[in-house]
Amino acid sequence: MANFYKSEVITEMREQGLVPVFYHGKKEVVLNVVEACVKGGSRLVEFTNRGEG
């Protein structure tokens, strides 16, 4: 897993203007959504872990 300084993440959030927030229980769906976000120019995605277990 990559490591980032808090200041780097905050700077990227400001430059990007938004952070897509996403949850889905299936790994394949998550990977497809994140890939689409990256292709659309997003460098940040917040994955919220709301699943069972």
C-alpha positions in Angstrom: 0.0 0.0 0.0 1.3 3.5 -0.9 2.1 5.9 1.9 1.2 9.6 1.6 1.8 12.5 3.8 -1.4 14.2 5.1 -0.3 17.5 3.5 0.0 15.8 0.1 -3.5 14.3 0.3 -5.0 17.7 1.4 -3.2 19.4 -1.5 -4.5 16.9 -4.0 -8.1 17.2 -2.6 -7.9 21.0 -3.0 -6.5 20.7 -6.6 -9.0 18.0 -7.6 -12.0 19.8 -6.1 -13.9 16.7 -5.1 -13.3 13.2 -3.7 -15.6 10.5 -5.0 -16.9 8.5 -2.1 -17.9 4.9 -2.9 -19.0 1.6 -1.4 -20.0 -1.7 -3.0 -19.8 -5.2 -1.6 -18.3 -6.8 -4.7 -14.6 -6.3 -5.3 -15.0 -6.4 -9.1 -17.5 -3.6 -9.1 -15.2 -1.5 -6.8 -12.3 -2.0 -9.1 -14.3 -1.0 -12.2 -15.6 2.2 -10.5 -12.2 3.2 -9.3 -10.7 2.6 -12.7 -13.5 4.8 -14.3 -12.7 7.5 -11.7 -9.0 7.4 -12.6 -9.7 7.5 -16.3 -11.9 10.5 -15.6 -9.0 12.3 -14.0 -9.5 11.5 -10.3 -6.4 10.8 -8.3 -8.3 10.3 -5.0 -11.2 7.9 -4.2 -12.6 7.3 -0.7 -13.8 3.8 -0.3 -16.1 3.5 2.7 -16.1 0.1 4.3 -19.7 -0.4 5.2 -19.9 -4.1 4.4 -20.7 -6.9 6.8 -18.1 -8.6 8.8 
